[in-house]
Amino acid sequence: MNIEIATEQDFDDIWPVFREIVRAGETYAFPRDIERQQAFELWMKTPRQTYICREQGSMLGTYYIKSNQMGPGSHVSNCGYMVSPAARGKGVATNMCEHSQIMARQFGYKAMQFNSVVSTNMIAVNLWHRLGFETVGRLPKAYCHARLGYVDTLVMYKWLDSND
């Protein structure tokens, strides 16, 4: 697996995965009918950096990193991850999350926070716990799941700076 900075041209590979995941309405709080240009802005332009994970030329996944807040909260990063359905269960999310923590430290971030992990997404919840994230908050019925209706979201957090 190779993780590298995504280019604007890489969005041609990212878009079908992004569209499928968002349309499912089970993990991301983006409009389920999001248009390509809006998705491009959210995934490629708004973040500090976007990455793509490939193996033998095939896109396995993608993630972005950005500041979670501005000003006094800008030392905390935020990431979003998407794995191609064909690549699930192959360690892609683990590799991307580990890579994102390295990049976060290189960018000078002291922590990483996931603001809205859908509580029913147990694969992600368990992975983030295994990678050292703590659940620091629960927002009751904060996500309208396409199949399950209103479900909780979790705020997950990890301090990255071993010097503090």
N, CA and C atoms as an extended XYZ file, in Angstrom:
492
Properties=species:S:1:pos:R:3:atomname:S:1:resname:S:1:resid:I:1 pbc="F F F"
N         0.843       -1.193        0.000 N   MET     1
C         0.000        0.000        0.000 CA  MET     1
C         0.875        1.238        0.000 C   MET     1
N         0.475        2.191       -0.792 N   ASN     2
C         1.206        3.446       -0.887 CA  ASN     2
C         0.239        4.590       -0.609 C   ASN     2
N         0.592        5.444        0.339 N   ILE     3
C        -0.235        6.611        0.654 CA  ILE     3
C         0.528        7.849        0.218 C   ILE     3
N        -0.130        8.663       -0.600 N   GLU     4
C         0.516        9.866       -1.107 CA  GLU     4
C        -0.490       11.016       -1.148 C   GLU     4
N         0.019       12.205       -1.325 N   ILE     5
C        -0.840       13.382       -1.426 CA  ILE     5
C        -1.720       13.238       -2.666 C   ILE     5
N        -3.007       13.459       -2.487 N   ALA     6
C        -3.959       13.375       -3.604 CA  ALA     6
C        -3.879       14.643       -4.441 C   ALA     6
N        -3.944       14.462       -5.729 N   THR     7
C        -3.992       15.588       -6.666 CA  THR     7
C        -5.448       15.794       -7.103 C   THR     7
N        -5.696       16.921       -7.741 N   GLU     8
C        -7.046       17.171       -8.249 CA  GLU     8
C        -7.484       16.061       -9.207 C   GLU     8
N        -6.549       15.530       -9.997 N   GLN     9
C        -6.872       14.457      -10.938 CA  GLN     9
C        -7.256       13.167      -10.206 C   GLN     9
N        -6.731       12.964       -9.000 N   ASP    10
C        -7.066       11.765       -8.223 CA  ASP    10
C        -8.535       11.735       -7.819 C   ASP    10
N        -9.191       12.894       -7.854 N   PHE    11
C       -10.597       12.907       -7.463 CA  PHE    11
C       -11.452       12.077       -8.424 C   PHE    11
N       -10.967       11.852       -9.626 N   ASP    12
C       -11.688       10.964      -10.544 CA  ASP    12
C       -11.805        9.556       -9.961 C   ASP    12
N       -10.790        9.113       -9.227 N   ASP    13
C       -10.825        7.808       -8.563 CA  ASP    13
C       -11.545        7.871       -7.222 C   ASP    13
N       -11.449        9.001       -6.541 N   ILE    14
C       -12.063        9.161       -5.216 CA  ILE    14
C       -13.581        9.296       -5.324 C   ILE    14
N       -14.055       10.032       -6.319 N   TRP    15
C       -15.471       10.369       -6.429 CA  TRP    15
C       -16.405        9.151       -6.391 C   TRP    15
N       -16.181        8.080       -7.136 N   PRO    16
C       -17.128        6.957       -7.070 CA  PRO    16
C       -17.238        6.347       -5.676 C   PRO    16
N       -16.135        6.262       -4.965 N   VAL    17
C       -16.149        5.730       -3.599 CA  VAL    17
C       -16.851        6.715       -2.676 C   VAL    17
N       -16.495        7.982       -2.782 N   PHE    18
C       -17.130        9.022       -1.979 CA  PHE    18
C       -18.644        8.982       -2.180 C   PHE    18
N       -19.073        8.981       -3.445 N   ARG    19
C       -20.499        8.994       -3.770 CA  ARG    19
C       -21.214        7.782       -3.176 C   ARG    19
N       -20.622        6.608       -3.301 N   GLU    20
C       -21.254        5.389       -2.781 CA  GLU    20
C       -21.386        5.426       -1.263 C   GLU    20
N       -20.339        5.852       -0.589 N   ILE    21
C       -20.364        5.898        0.877 CA  ILE    21
C       -21.371        6.924        1.372 C   ILE    21
N       -21.367        8.100        0.767 N   VAL    22
C       -22.273        9.156        1.212 CA  VAL    22
C       -23.722        8.805        0.888 C   VAL    22
N       -23.959        8.257       -0.266 N   ARG    23
C       -25.333        7.875       -0.634 CA  ARG    23
C       -25.898        6.792        0.268 C   ARG    23
N       -25.051        5.955        0.817 N   ALA    24
C       -25.521        4.908        1.729 CA  ALA    24
C       -26.148        5.518        2.982 C   ALA    24
N       -25.679        6.705        3.391 N   GLY    25
C       -26.269        7.399        4.538 CA  GLY    25
C       -26.058        6.700        5.865 C   GLY    25
N       -24.912        6.047        6.022 N   GLU    26
C       -24.655        5.293        7.243 CA  GLU    26
C       -23.471        5.801        8.052 C   GLU    26
N       -22.631        6.674        7.459 N   THR    27
C       -21.418        7.077        8.180 CA  THR    27
C       -21.049        8.550        8.081 C   THR    27
N       -21.424        9.237        7.028 N   TYR    28
C       -21.020       10.628        6.838 CA  TYR    28
C       -22.217       11.561        6.852 C   TYR    28
N       -22.046       12.714        7.463 N   ALA    29
C       -23.103       13.721        7.542 CA  ALA    29
C       -22.990       14.710        6.386 C   ALA    29
N       -22.846       14.178        5.196 N   PHE    30
C       -22.905       14.966        3.975 CA  PHE    30
C       -24.262       14.687        3.329 C   PHE    30
N       -24.770       15.609        2.537 N   PRO    31
C       -26.041       15.340        1.844 CA  PRO    31
C       -25.917       14.073        0.991 C   PRO    31
N       -26.893       13.194        1.098 N   ARG    32
C       -26.829       11.929        0.366 CA  ARG    32
C       -26.855       12.129       -1.142 C   ARG    32
N       -27.400       13.243       -1.589 N   ASP    33
C       -27.457       13.540       -3.023 CA  ASP    33
C       -26.391       14.557       -3.436 C   ASP    33
N       -25.296       14.597       -2.707 N   ILE    34
C       -24.233       15.572       -2.959 CA  ILE    34
C       -23.766       15.498       -4.416 C   ILE    34
N       -23.502       16.643       -4.970 N   GLU    35
C       -23.005       16.734       -6.337 CA  GLU    35
C       -21.474       16.647       -6.327 C   GLU    35
N       -20.929       16.260       -7.452 N   ARG    36
C       -19.486       16.043       -7.565 CA  ARG    36
C       -18.682       17.285       -7.171 C   ARG    36
N       -19.072       18.462       -7.650 N   GLN    37
C       -18.301       19.675       -7.373 CA  GLN    37
C       -18.307       20.012       -5.882 C   GLN    37
N       -19.446       19.849       -5.240 N   GLN    38
C       -19.513       20.106       -3.800 CA  GLN    38
C       -18.642       19.107       -3.041 C   GLN    38
N       -18.673       17.847       -3.453 N   ALA    39
C       -17.835       16.825       -2.826 CA  ALA    39
C       -16.357       17.155       -3.023 C   ALA    39
N       -16.020       17.597       -4.211 N   PHE    40
C       -14.635       17.985       -4.507 CA  PHE    40
C       -14.182       19.094       -3.561 C   PHE    40
N       -15.012       20.097       -3.390 N   GLU    41
C       -14.667       21.207       -2.491 CA  GLU    41
C       -14.469       20.708       -1.059 C   GLU    41
N       -15.394       19.873       -0.578 N   LEU    42
C       -15.325       19.372        0.799 CA  LEU    42
C       -14.113       18.476        1.041 C   LEU    42
N       -13.806       17.622        0.070 N   TRP    43
C       -12.776       16.605        0.287 CA  TRP    43
C       -11.385       17.056       -0.162 C   TRP    43
N       -11.333       17.895       -1.185 N   MET    44
C       -10.040       18.252       -1.772 CA  MET    44
C        -9.581       19.673       -1.469 C   MET    44
N       -10.507       20.591       -1.286 N   LYS    45
C       -10.141       21.999       -1.143 CA  LYS    45
C       -10.172       22.490        0.303 C   LYS    45
N       -11.170       22.087        1.074 N   THR    46
C       -11.324       22.572        2.451 CA  THR    46
C       -10.232       22.057        3.384 C   THR    46
N        -9.858       20.791        3.302 N   PRO    47
C        -8.840       20.274        4.227 CA  PRO    47
C        -7.461       20.887        4.005 C   PRO    47
N        -6.627       20.717        5.015 N   ARG    48
C        -5.229       21.142        4.888 CA  ARG    48
C        -4.522       20.291        3.833 C   ARG    48
N        -4.826       18.977        3.857 N   GLN    49
C        -4.229       18.062        2.886 CA  GLN    49
C        -5.136       16.851        2.726 C   GLN    49
N        -5.176       16.310        1.534 N   THR    50
C        -5.928       15.086        1.256 CA  THR    50
C        -4.954       14.063        0.703 C   THR    50
N        -5.151       12.818        1.105 N   TYR    51
C        -4.272       11.723        0.703 CA  TYR    51
C        -5.075       10.637        0.002 C   TYR    51
N        -4.377        9.864       -0.799 N   ILE    52
C        -4.977        8.722       -1.477 CA  ILE    52
C        -4.096        7.502       -1.206 C   ILE    52
N        -4.739        6.387       -0.985 N   CYS    53
C        -4.048        5.131       -0.727 CA  CYS    53
C        -4.272        4.226       -1.935 C   CYS    53
N        -3.173        3.756       -2.508 N   ARG    54
C        -3.252        2.914       -3.698 CA  ARG    54
C        -2.423        1.643       -3.503 C   ARG    54
N        -2.807        0.653       -4.280 N   GLU    55
C        -2.006       -0.558       -4.373 CA  GLU    55
C        -2.074       -1.019       -5.819 C   GLU    55
N        -0.921       -1.156       -6.445 N   GLN    56
C        -0.829       -1.563       -7.848 CA  GLN    56
C        -1.771       -0.732       -8.730 C   GLN    56
N        -1.794        0.569       -8.478 N   GLY    57
C        -2.581        1.491       -9.283 CA  GLY    57
C        -4.044        1.612       -8.907 C   GLY    57
N        -4.543        0.721       -8.071 N   SER    58
C        -5.954        0.778       -7.669 CA  SER    58
C        -6.125        1.632       -6.428 C   SER    58
N        -7.145        2.473       -6.432 N   MET    59
C        -7.455        3.310       -5.286 CA  MET    59
C        -8.132        2.463       -4.219 C   MET    59
N        -7.497        2.397       -3.045 N   LEU    60
C        -8.038        1.624       -1.925 CA  LEU    60
C        -8.807        2.502       -0.952 C   LEU    60
N        -8.337        3.732       -0.786 N   GLY    61
C        -8.967        4.622        0.176 CA  GLY    61
C        -8.413        6.023        0.078 C   GLY    61
N        -8.984        6.887        0.884 N   THR    62
C        -8.580        8.287        0.900 CA  THR    62
C        -8.872        8.867        2.278 C   THR    62
N        -8.106        9.874        2.646 N   TYR    63
C        -8.413       10.601        3.876 CA  TYR    63
C        -7.970       12.042        3.740 C   TYR    63
N        -8.557       12.873        4.590 N   TYR    64
C        -8.126       14.269        4.664 CA  TYR    64
C        -7.708       14.568        6.094 C   TYR    64
N        -6.920       15.639        6.233 N   ILE    65
C        -6.528       16.153        7.542 CA  ILE    65
C        -6.717       17.661        7.525 C   ILE    65
N        -7.221       18.180        8.613 N   LYS    66
C        -7.421       19.618        8.741 CA  LYS    66
C        -7.419       19.973       10.223 C   LYS    66
N        -7.413       21.249       10.515 N   SER    67
C        -7.560       21.701       11.901 CA  SER    67
C        -9.009       21.506       12.316 C   SER    67
N        -9.194       21.031       13.531 N   ASN    68
C       -10.547       20.806       14.024 CA  ASN    68
C       -11.247       22.130       14.332 C   ASN    68
N       -10.504       23.078       14.830 N   GLN    69
C       -11.019       24.407       15.163 CA  GLN    69
C        -9.996       25.449       14.734 C   GLN    69
N       -10.368       26.694       14.853 N   MET    70
C        -9.446       27.777       14.559 CA  MET    70
C        -8.873       28.317       15.868 C   MET    70
N        -7.904       29.194       15.768 N   GLY    71
C        -7.363       29.899       16.921 CA  GLY    71
C        -6.864       28.978       18.017 C   GLY    71
N        -7.360       29.156       19.261 N   PRO    72
C        -6.847       28.394       20.391 CA  PRO    72
C        -7.071       26.884       20.294 C   PRO    72
N        -7.917       26.442       19.368 N   GLY    73
C        -8.144       25.009       19.187 CA  GLY    73
C        -7.450       24.442       17.966 C   GLY    73
N        -6.614       25.248       17.318 N   SER    74
C        -6.015       24.821       16.045 CA  SER    74
C        -4.905       23.787       16.210 C   SER    74
N        -4.545       23.461       17.446 N   HIS    75
C        -3.533       22.420       17.662 CA  HIS    75
C        -4.134       21.010       17.604 C   HIS    75
N        -5.456       20.923       17.441 N   VAL    76
C        -6.151       19.636       17.351 CA  VAL    76
C        -6.542       19.408       15.888 C   VAL    76
N        -6.145       18.271       15.367 N   SER    77
C        -6.474       17.922       13.984 CA  SER    77
C        -7.786       17.153       13.919 C   SER    77
N        -8.302       17.067       12.717 N   ASN    78
C        -9.507       16.301       12.429 CA  ASN    78
C        -9.258       15.586       11.112 C   ASN    78
N        -9.728       14.353       11.010 N   CYS    79
C        -9.562       13.583        9.781 CA  CYS    79
C       -10.866       12.912        9.410 C   CYS    79
N       -11.005       12.627        8.133 N   GLY    80
C       -12.089       11.805        7.623 CA  GLY    80
C       -11.490       10.761        6.712 C   GLY    80
N       -11.982        9.546        6.803 N   TYR    81
C       -11.426        8.416        6.054 CA  TYR    81
C       -12.524        7.732        5.252 C   TYR    81
N       -12.197        7.320        4.045 N   MET    82
C       -13.101        6.511        3.232 CA  MET    82
C       -12.299        5.376        2.606 C   MET    82
N       -12.835        4.165        2.707 N   VAL    83
C       -12.199        2.986        2.135 CA  VAL    83
C       -13.118        2.440        1.047 C   VAL    83
N       -12.531        2.118       -0.080 N   SER    84
C       -13.281        1.508       -1.168 CA  SER    84
C       -13.941        0.224       -0.675 C   SER    84
N       -15.201       -0.003       -1.016 N   PRO    85
C       -15.861       -1.243       -0.586 CA  PRO    85
C       -15.069       -2.496       -0.971 C   PRO    85
N       -14.391       -2.469       -2.108 N   ALA    86
C       -13.613       -3.629       -2.548 CA  ALA    86
C       -12.368       -3.855       -1.694 C   ALA    86
N       -11.931       -2.836       -0.940 N   ALA    87
C       -10.704       -2.939       -0.144 CA  ALA    87
C       -10.966       -3.111        1.347 C   ALA    87
N       -12.207       -3.200        1.753 N   ARG    88
C       -12.517       -3.302        3.183 CA  ARG    88
C       -12.000       -4.613        3.757 C   ARG    88
N       -11.549       -4.536        5.000 N   GLY    89
C       -11.033       -5.713        5.684 CA  GLY    89
C        -9.587       -6.027        5.358 C   GLY    89
N        -8.905       -5.124        4.667 N   LYS    90
C        -7.516       -5.359        4.255 CA  LYS    90
C        -6.525       -4.451        4.981 C   LYS    90
N        -6.972       -3.766        6.027 N   GLY    91
C        -6.067       -2.915        6.797 CA  GLY    91
C        -5.881       -1.517        6.246 C   GLY    91
N        -6.679       -1.129        5.278 N   VAL    92
C        -6.524        0.189        4.655 CA  VAL    92
C        -6.798        1.304        5.662 C   VAL    92
N        -7.896        1.210        6.384 N   ALA    93
C        -8.232        2.259        7.367 CA  ALA    93
C        -7.171        2.333        8.460 C   ALA    93
N        -6.686        1.193        8.902 N   THR    94
C        -5.618        1.182        9.910 CA  THR    94
C        -4.399        1.919        9.382 C   THR    94
N        -3.972        1.571        8.168 N   ASN    95
C        -2.791        2.222        7.586 CA  ASN    95
C        -3.000        3.714        7.401 C   ASN    95
N        -4.191        4.102        6.943 N   MET    96
C        -4.445        5.530        6.737 CA  MET    96
C        -4.479        6.273        8.069 C   MET    96
N        -5.089        5.683        9.101 N   CYS    97
C        -5.138        6.360       10.394 CA  CYS    97
C        -3.746        6.497       10.994 C   CYS    97
N        -2.936        5.447       10.891 N   GLU    98
C        -1.562        5.539       11.395 CA  GLU    98
C        -0.778        6.592       10.616 C   GLU    98
N        -0.959        6.629        9.309 N   HIS    99
C        -0.299        7.635        8.476 CA  HIS    99
C        -0.765        9.039        8.864 C   HIS    99
N        -2.066        9.186        9.097 N   SER   100
C        -2.603       10.507        9.437 CA  SER   100
C        -2.041       11.011       10.762 C   SER   100
N        -1.779       10.118       11.686 N   GLN   101
C        -1.195       10.546       12.961 CA  GLN   101
C         0.247       11.022       12.771 C   GLN   101
N         0.979       10.352       11.902 N   ILE   102
C         2.336       10.801       11.572 CA  ILE   102
C         2.278       12.180       10.922 C   ILE   102
N         1.385       12.332        9.962 N   MET   103
C         1.268       13.618        9.274 CA  MET   103
C         0.803       14.713       10.231 C   MET   103
N        -0.121       14.381       11.114 N   ALA   104
C        -0.601       15.366       12.084 CA  ALA   104
C         0.562       15.895       12.919 C   ALA   104
N         1.398       14.992       13.382 N   ARG   105
C         2.571       15.425       14.168 CA  ARG   105
C         3.494       16.291       13.313 C   ARG   105
N         3.709       15.898       12.061 N   GLN   106
C         4.573       16.696       11.176 CA  GLN   106
C         3.994       18.086       10.929 C   GLN   106
N         2.682       18.188       10.875 N   PHE   107
C         2.035       19.491       10.695 CA  PHE   107
C         2.006       20.302       11.994 C   PHE   107
N         2.435       19.699       13.099 N   GLY   108
C         2.484       20.410       14.378 CA  GLY   108
C         1.250       20.240       15.247 C   GLY   108
N         0.352       19.360       14.878 N   TYR   109
C        -0.826       19.112       15.704 CA  TYR   109
C        -0.430       18.329       16.961 C   TYR   109
N        -1.130       18.602       18.031 N   LYS   110
C        -0.876       17.935       19.314 CA  LYS   110
C        -1.880       16.825       19.596 C   LYS   110
N        -3.005       16.834       18.888 N   ALA   111
C        -4.068       15.858       19.152 CA  ALA   111
C        -4.868       15.636       17.884 C   ALA   111
N        -5.715       14.600       17.934 N   MET   112
C        -6.622       14.317       16.829 CA  MET   112
C        -7.995       14.053       17.413 C   MET   112
N        -9.008       14.637       16.793 N   GLN   113
C       -10.388       14.486       17.271 CA  GLN   113
C       -11.290       14.118       16.106 C   GLN   113
N       -12.124       13.111       16.340 N   PHE   114
C       -13.175       12.745       15.398 CA  PHE   114
C       -14.477       13.238       15.999 C   PHE   114
N       -15.133       14.166       15.325 N   ASN   115
C       -16.287       14.868       15.893 CA  ASN   115
C       -17.589       14.093       15.843 C   ASN   115
N       -17.711       13.182       14.898 N   SER   116
C       -19.020       12.583       14.675 CA  SER   116
C       -18.879       11.158       14.128 C   SER   116
N       -18.446       10.243       14.990 N   VAL   117
C       -18.342        8.847       14.599 CA  VAL   117
C       -19.702        8.211       14.875 C   VAL   117
N       -20.337        7.711       13.853 N   VAL   118
C       -21.667        7.122       14.012 CA  VAL   118
C       -21.533        5.877       14.888 C   VAL   118
N       -22.286        5.848       15.973 N   SER   119
C       -22.130        4.794       16.984 CA  SER   119
C       -22.409        3.402       16.454 C   SER   119
N       -23.204        3.288       15.413 N   THR   120
C       -23.511        1.977       14.838 CA  THR   120
C       -22.419        1.478       13.899 C   THR   120
N       -21.446        2.325       13.598 N   ASN   121
C       -20.322        1.948       12.747 CA  ASN   121
C       -19.257        1.284       13.622 C   ASN   121
N       -19.576        0.078       14.081 N   MET   122
C       -18.731       -0.592       15.072 CA  MET   122
C       -17.350       -0.948       14.530 C   MET   122
N       -17.225       -1.153       13.238 N   ILE   123
C       -15.896       -1.423       12.680 CA  ILE   123
C       -14.992       -0.226       12.931 C   ILE   123
N       -15.491        0.974       12.647 N   ALA   124
C       -14.695        2.184       12.872 CA  ALA   124
C       -14.486        2.431       14.361 C   ALA   124
N       -15.537        2.332       15.159 N   VAL   125
C       -15.422        2.581       16.607 CA  VAL   125
C       -14.370        1.660       17.211 C   VAL   125
N       -14.432        0.378       16.889 N   ASN   126
C       -13.467       -0.575       17.438 CA  ASN   126
C       -12.052       -0.304       16.940 C   ASN   126
N       -11.923        0.069       15.673 N   LEU   127
C       -10.602        0.384       15.136 CA  LEU   127
C       -10.009        1.600       15.821 C   LEU   127
N       -10.800        2.657       15.952 N   TRP   128
C       -10.270        3.871       16.595 CA  TRP   128
C        -9.871        3.569       18.043 C   TRP   128
N       -10.650        2.785       18.757 N   HIS   129
C       -10.259        2.402       20.117 CA  HIS   129
C        -8.944        1.621       20.094 C   HIS   129
N        -8.830        0.676       19.175 N   ARG   130
C        -7.611       -0.137       19.090 CA  ARG   130
C        -6.392        0.742       18.784 C   ARG   130
N        -6.594        1.837       18.054 N   LEU   131
C        -5.496        2.742       17.707 CA  LEU   131
C        -5.279        3.836       18.747 C   LEU   131
N        -5.925        3.703       19.904 N   GLY   132
C        -5.637        4.595       21.025 CA  GLY   132
C        -6.569        5.766       21.221 C   GLY   132
N        -7.649        5.843       20.463 N   PHE   133
C        -8.610        6.927       20.634 CA  PHE   133
C        -9.570        6.583       21.768 C   PHE   133
N        -9.945        7.597       22.506 N   GLU   134
C       -10.925        7.442       23.577 CA  GLU   134
C       -12.245        8.046       23.137 C   GLU   134
N       -13.328        7.440       23.571 N   THR   135
C       -14.634        8.063       23.388 CA  THR   135
C       -14.793        9.066       24.517 C   THR   135
N       -14.876       10.336       24.164 N   VAL   136
C       -14.951       11.391       25.177 CA  VAL   136
C       -16.324       12.056       25.231 C   VAL   136
N       -17.197       11.635       24.338 N   GLY   137
C       -18.539       12.199       24.352 CA  GLY   137
C       -19.482       11.381       23.496 C   GLY   137
N       -20.751       11.487       23.823 N   ARG   138
C       -21.810       10.816       23.065 CA  ARG   138
C       -22.922       11.832       22.846 C   ARG   138
N       -23.326       11.982       21.586 N   LEU   139
C       -24.400       12.897       21.233 CA  LEU   139
C       -25.627       12.060       20.878 C   LEU   139
N       -26.629       12.053       21.748 N   PRO   140
C       -27.806       11.212       21.506 CA  PRO   140
C       -28.554       11.608       20.245 C   PRO   140
N       -28.814       10.608       19.423 N   LYS   141
C       -29.632       10.753       18.218 CA  LYS   141
C       -29.174       11.891       17.304 C   LYS   141
N       -27.868       12.085       17.201 N   ALA   142
C       -27.321       13.197       16.422 CA  ALA   142
C       -27.143       12.878       14.942 C   ALA   142
N       -27.420       11.636       14.537 N   TYR   143
C       -27.238       11.244       13.140 CA  TYR   143
C       -28.486       10.505       12.679 C   TYR   143
N       -28.989       10.894       11.531 N   CYS   144
C       -30.157       10.216       10.968 CA  CYS   144
C       -29.673        9.169        9.966 C   CYS   144
N       -29.520        7.959       10.455 N   HIS   145
C       -29.029        6.820        9.688 CA  HIS   145
C       -30.073        6.416        8.651 C   HIS   145
N       -29.640        6.108        7.441 N   ALA   146
C       -30.556        5.791        6.345 CA  ALA   146
C       -31.434        4.575        6.644 C   ALA   146
N       -30.924        3.602        7.379 N   ARG   147
C       -31.701        2.394        7.671 CA  ARG   147
C       -32.236        2.343        9.096 C   ARG   147
N       -31.500        2.914       10.045 N   LEU   148
C       -31.816        2.737       11.463 CA  LEU   148
C       -32.506        3.935       12.108 C   LEU   148
N       -32.646        5.012       11.367 N   GLY   149
C       -33.232        6.214       11.953 CA  GLY   149
C       -32.200        6.942       12.808 C   GLY   149
N       -32.661        7.621       13.833 N   TYR   150
C       -31.770        8.436       14.661 CA  TYR   150
C       -30.910        7.563       15.563 C   TYR   150
N       -29.585        7.749       15.428 N   VAL   151
C       -28.621        7.015       16.247 CA  VAL   151
C       -27.632        8.010       16.839 C   VAL   151
N       -26.921        7.574       17.856 N   ASP   152
C       -25.941        8.421       18.532 CA  ASP   152
C       -24.679        8.585       17.690 C   ASP   152
N       -23.980        9.676       17.939 N   THR   153
C       -22.629        9.835       17.403 CA  THR   153
C       -21.670        9.975       18.579 C   THR   153
N       -20.432        9.625       18.315 N   LEU   154
C       -19.392        9.665       19.332 CA  LEU   154
C       -18.354       10.712       18.974 C   LEU   154
N       -17.825       11.370       19.995 N   VAL   155
C       -16.666       12.232       19.837 CA  VAL   155
C       -15.491       11.413       20.354 C   VAL   155
N       -14.485       11.235       19.498 N   MET   156
C       -13.329       10.415       19.857 CA  MET   156
C       -12.073       11.273       19.761 C   MET   156
N       -11.119       11.008       20.660 N   TYR   157
C        -9.987       11.917       20.828 CA  TYR   157
C        -8.717       11.136       21.186 C   TYR   157
N        -7.605       11.628       20.664 N   LYS   158
C        -6.304       11.059       21.029 CA  LYS   158
C        -5.279       12.177       21.122 C   LYS   158
N        -4.576       12.228       22.253 N   TRP   159
C        -3.475       13.159       22.415 CA  TRP   159
C        -2.271       12.566       21.689 C   TRP   159
N        -1.639       13.318       20.810 N   LEU   160
C        -0.548       12.818       19.982 CA  LEU   160
C         0.829       13.192       20.467 C   LEU   160
N         0.921       14.252       21.240 N   ASP   161
C         2.234       14.790       21.633 CA  ASP   161
C         2.748       14.063       22.863 C   ASP   161
N         3.733       13.207       22.682 N   SER   162
C         4.267       12.434       23.810 CA  SER   162
C         5.112       13.270       24.748 C   SER   162
N         5.395       14.518       24.378 N   ASN   163
C         6.196       15.403       25.243 CA  ASN   163
C         5.353       16.111       26.286 C   ASN   163
N         4.033       16.038       26.154 N   ASP   164
C         3.151       16.729       27.105 CA  ASP   164
C         2.352       15.754       27.924 C   ASP   164
